[in-house]
Amino acid sequence: MINKPPGQMTWRPPGASEPILHLRLSPYEPWRYYKEFPEYVLPDPPTFSDGYATFIALLKQKWQVL
């Protein structure tokens, strides 16, 4: 993972029906599916929810959860 300033994460951005991890690098950007940020994506173990490993890693880097 690349060490950049912390961004924001959410599991259900406005208008989404399914809880899937979305990211944005600043509050002024639109939410984007986490796999659109390959520099941050980590593989999930088989029993984890899609995006959970990435979520935990970014949380440790002080990303904000909304």
Secondary structure, DSSP 8 states (H G I E B T S, - for coil): -------EEESS-TT-SS---EEESSTTS--EEGGG-TTT-----TTS-TTHHHHHHHHHTT-EE-
